[in-house]
């Protein structure tokens, strides 16, 4: 059975300037990064679908991304794949003192998963301090490379540590209504020809951003995974829209060219079938 060494050898061959693949050879960290993000999402999708055969395949694709980055780093003299493995092993042991004994043979204690989350963040804070990071904000270390919805979630969780948080969903819903009202206001202002179009667009972007930020907060306080909820909404829309197309095709027509009212009638039929478990 192939090993990780075989995969490393394959990647080195693909990156060989003389005998490798032209596409692989011309890639760099910037061009590969979007694929890394995409593969991580495909792993999450396979998990969401409980398709474990596909999960195995997608995890392989994600592992290839790690190997690809490590190979480019080795070529540039930054680090090797072995250094990546060594670094993560050391980090896991360091951040789990309740599992692995320290140099004095002592093992700490963590009561539950919530306590471990707090301890994990404290370990990260100390590590940043040792590296000389001078940002002492409770928001320090929240990566700017995260998808924005996920960054919003992390920022909110960090702020909640010092008590800057709602304790129940009700006030968040009120805030959401307030933000939607501000979006409506900007849309109304935008219809005024005397208003600067670009300035209004920027304000509208700002207000819609507030709505999305509050939606993340609502999901957090109701213990709903924002990403999972949105994936579900996307899947539901796709399922129902495809049924709309099928209904139109069964009548010898297609959606394109039909009025919105006619399309909406198809949508209501597809929605009813979906709710009845027929799709």
C-alpha positions as MATLAB code, in Angstrom:
seq = 'XXXXXXXXXXXXXXXXXXXXXXXXXXXXXXXXXXXXXXXXXXXXXXXXXXXXXXXXXXXXXXXXXXXXXXXXXXXXXXXXXXXXXXXXXXXXXXXXXXXXXXXXXXXXXXXXXXXXXXXXXXXXXXXXXXXXXXXXXXXXXXXXXXXXXXXXXXXXXXXXXXXXXXXXXXXXXXXXXXXXXXXXXXXXXXXXXXXXXXXXXXXXXXXXXXXXXXXXXXXXXXXXXXXXXXXXXXXXXXXXXXXXXXXXXXXXXXXXXXXXXXXXXXXXXXXXXXXXXXX';
ca = [
       0.000    0.000    0.000;
       1.346    3.481   -0.865;
       2.670    5.616    1.985;
       3.058    9.334    2.601;
       6.594    9.002    1.215;
       5.123    7.836   -2.087;
       2.909   10.914   -2.210;
       5.887   13.170   -1.474;
       7.808   11.492   -4.311;
       4.894   11.983   -6.707;
       4.661   15.664   -5.797;
       8.394   16.149   -6.280;
       8.148   14.541   -9.721;
       5.199   16.723  -10.695;
       7.196   19.821   -9.701;
      10.359   18.737  -11.547;
      11.183   21.617  -13.947;
      12.509   19.258  -16.614;
      10.235   16.213  -16.405;
       7.235   17.396  -14.401;
       3.772   18.641  -15.261;
       3.817   22.165  -16.771;
       0.770   23.189  -14.746;
       2.161   21.962  -11.420;
       5.566   23.520  -12.108;
       4.181   27.003  -12.691;
       2.089   27.125   -9.507;
       3.004   29.095   -6.378;
       1.564   29.629   -2.905;
      -0.836   32.314   -4.096;
      -2.254   30.273   -6.967;
      -2.654   27.097   -4.904;
      -4.247   28.752   -1.849;
      -7.751   28.998   -3.429;
      -7.647   25.261   -4.219;
      -6.702   24.535   -0.605;
      -9.759   26.432    0.618;
     -11.970   24.732   -1.969;
     -10.788   21.262   -0.950;
     -11.494   22.006    2.718;
     -15.063   22.938    1.803;
     -15.446   19.765   -0.239;
     -14.403   17.769    2.832;
     -17.107   19.580    4.826;
     -19.646   18.849    2.072;
     -18.852   15.117    2.095;
     -19.276   15.069    5.874;
     -22.579   16.917    5.600;
     -23.810   14.327    3.066;
     -22.488   11.444    5.208;
     -20.775   10.145    2.062;
     -17.793    8.437    3.663;
     -16.396    7.022    0.436;
     -16.333   10.550   -0.961;
     -14.919   11.827    2.336;
     -11.967    9.471    1.944;
     -11.347   10.844   -1.541;
     -11.731   14.477   -0.476;
      -9.385   14.040    2.486;
      -6.815   12.768   -0.001;
      -7.295   15.911   -2.085;
      -6.848   18.038    1.033;
      -3.714   16.122    2.015;
      -2.333   16.768   -1.462;
      -2.717   20.497   -0.808;
      -0.534   20.216    2.301;
       2.055   18.219    0.365;
       1.941   20.741   -2.510;
       2.593   23.716   -0.214;
       5.318   21.835    1.648;
       7.039   20.918   -1.614;
       7.065   24.539   -2.810;
       8.391   25.620    0.590;
      11.187   23.027    0.411;
      12.148   24.215   -3.076;
      12.395   27.782   -1.738;
      14.414   26.670    1.291;
      11.726   27.597    3.859;
      10.831   24.230    5.387;
      10.081   20.598    4.494;
       7.058   18.340    4.940;
       8.830   16.691    7.885;
       9.001   20.101    9.559;
       5.225   20.508    9.120;
       4.666   17.148   10.826;
       7.132   17.952   13.600;
       5.525   21.340   14.219;
       1.969   20.044   14.509;
       3.015   17.111   16.721;
       4.785   19.479   19.112;
       1.807   21.845   19.107;
      -0.727   19.109   19.869;
       1.324   17.863   22.810;
       1.959   21.393   24.068;
      -1.704   22.378   23.902;
      -2.966   19.207   25.624;
      -1.135   19.170   28.958;
      -4.143   17.342   30.432;
      -3.378   14.385   28.144;
       0.397   14.409   27.713;
       2.764   14.700   30.655;
       5.136   17.660   30.804;
       8.912   17.399   31.224;
       8.371   16.755   34.941;
       5.948   13.905   34.291;
       2.925   15.900   35.440;
      -0.467   15.709   33.699;
      -2.934   18.548   34.077;
      -6.704   18.416   34.380;
      -9.506   19.746   32.178;
     -13.107   19.247   33.284;
     -14.884   19.230   29.914;
     -14.764   20.278   26.262;
     -15.781   23.865   27.055;
     -12.936   24.192   29.545;
     -10.540   22.790   26.967;
     -11.655   25.422   24.442;
     -10.800   28.152   26.943;
      -7.462   26.496   27.738;
      -6.678   26.112   24.029;
      -7.171   29.821   23.409;
      -4.996   30.642   26.415;
      -2.229   28.417   25.018;
      -2.491   30.270   21.704;
      -2.328   33.639   23.481;
       0.862   32.627   25.332;
       2.399   31.332   22.105;
       1.715   34.668   20.385;
       3.317   36.478   23.316;
       6.432   34.272   23.104;
       6.707   35.129   19.417;
       6.811   38.808   20.353;
       3.306   39.745   19.229;
       2.434   43.094   20.841;
      -1.316   43.007   20.128;
      -2.928   42.586   23.532;
      -6.526   42.884   22.323;
      -8.924   40.060   23.145;
      -9.428   39.920   19.364;
      -5.735   39.292   18.676;
      -4.939   36.294   16.509;
      -8.254   36.037   14.673;
      -6.992   35.230   11.190;
      -7.843   37.543    8.315;
      -7.581   34.577    5.972;
     -10.785   32.968    7.232;
     -14.031   33.098    5.268;
     -15.672   36.288    6.499;
     -18.657   34.545    8.107;
     -16.250   32.393   10.119;
     -14.157   35.403   11.091;
     -17.329   37.144   12.269;
     -18.124   34.122   14.430;
     -14.657   34.088   15.995;
     -14.710   37.842   16.645;
     -18.085   37.511   18.377;
     -16.875   34.610   20.521;
     -13.786   36.547   21.537;
     -15.835   39.629   22.491;
     -18.168   37.443   24.548;
     -15.244   36.507   26.830;
     -15.306   39.981   28.355;
     -19.109   40.061   28.544;
     -19.761   42.041   25.350;
     -22.521   39.751   24.165;
     -26.228   39.043   24.197;
     -27.329   36.180   26.403;
     -30.389   35.108   24.391;
     -31.660   35.271   20.782;
     -34.514   37.762   21.356;
     -32.429   40.965   21.371;
     -30.484   39.694   18.360;
     -33.718   39.353   16.384;
     -34.615   42.908   17.398;
     -31.191   44.050   16.200;
     -31.697   42.190   12.935;
     -34.987   44.021   12.377;
     -33.212   47.309   13.103;
     -30.465   46.557   10.589;
     -32.986   45.498    7.941;
     -34.746   48.832    8.488;
     -31.483   50.623    7.770;
     -31.075   48.616    4.566;
     -34.589   49.667    3.504;
     -33.688   53.271    4.275;
     -30.588   53.131    2.081;
     -32.580   51.531   -0.729;
     -35.112   54.352   -0.489;
     -32.362   56.965   -0.502;
     -30.812   55.276   -3.503;
     -33.948   55.899   -5.544;
     -33.343   59.632   -5.142;
     -31.493   60.796   -8.269;
     -29.928   63.679   -6.350;
     -28.018   61.264   -4.122;
     -24.489   60.242   -5.099;
     -24.812   56.729   -6.519;
     -21.397   55.519   -5.392;
     -21.745   56.925   -1.879;
     -25.148   55.270   -1.544;
     -23.776   51.956   -2.811;
     -21.026   52.022   -0.191;
     -23.551   52.755    2.567;
     -25.754   49.923    1.279;
     -22.787   47.531    1.338;
     -22.107   48.632    4.915;
     -25.704   48.083    6.047;
     -26.034   44.681    4.360;
     -22.757   43.721    6.034;
     -24.338   44.590    9.388;
     -27.304   42.325    8.566;
     -25.014   39.409    7.749;
     -22.941   39.973   10.895;
     -26.079   39.882   13.041;
     -27.258   36.709   11.258;
     -24.012   35.012   12.274;
     -24.624   36.186   15.835;
     -28.176   34.812   15.778;
     -26.919   31.427   14.586;
     -24.266   31.403   17.322;
     -26.707   32.186   20.128;
     -29.160   29.543   18.918;
     -26.347   26.977   18.682;
     -26.796   26.638   14.923;
     -23.804   26.048   12.656;
     -23.995   29.020   10.269;
     -22.120   27.201    7.520;
     -24.239   24.072    7.845;
     -27.439   26.133    7.826;
     -26.359   27.963    4.669;
     -25.307   24.719    2.980;
     -28.752   23.346    3.788;
     -30.437   26.433    2.353;
     -28.340   26.170   -0.815;
     -29.193   22.481   -1.204;
     -32.885   23.190   -0.655;
     -32.905   25.970   -3.232;
     -31.090   23.813   -5.778;
     -33.438   20.887   -5.176;
     -36.538   22.998   -5.612;
     -35.226   24.966   -8.587;
     -34.279   21.795  -10.436;
     -37.805   20.524   -9.796;
     -39.181   23.756  -11.271;
     -37.183   23.089  -14.424;
     -38.485   19.515  -14.541;
     -42.095   20.650  -14.116;
     -41.730   23.148  -16.942;
     -40.066   20.538  -19.156;
     -42.915   18.091  -18.472;
     -45.266   20.692  -19.957;
     -43.080   21.068  -23.024;
     -41.618   24.419  -22.010;
     -38.786   25.944  -20.003;
     -38.427   28.575  -17.285;
     -36.605   31.055  -19.489;
     -39.124   33.436  -20.980;
     -41.882   32.787  -18.467;
     -43.116   35.596  -16.235;
     -42.094   35.774  -12.609;
     -45.663   34.876  -11.615;
     -45.534   31.726  -13.755;
     -42.153   30.778  -12.354;
     -43.391   31.402   -8.820;
     -46.269   28.983   -9.438;
     -43.728   26.289  -10.320;
     -41.768   27.202   -7.184;
     -44.815   26.739   -4.961;
     -45.474   23.316   -6.514;
     -41.847   22.286   -6.006;
     -41.920   23.631   -2.445;
     -45.056   21.647   -1.623;
     -43.536   18.458   -3.033;
     -40.318   19.063   -1.103;
     -42.175   19.552    2.181;
     -44.089   16.334    1.497;
     -40.772   14.504    1.142;
     -41.259   13.812   -2.567;
     -38.015   15.421   -3.800;
];
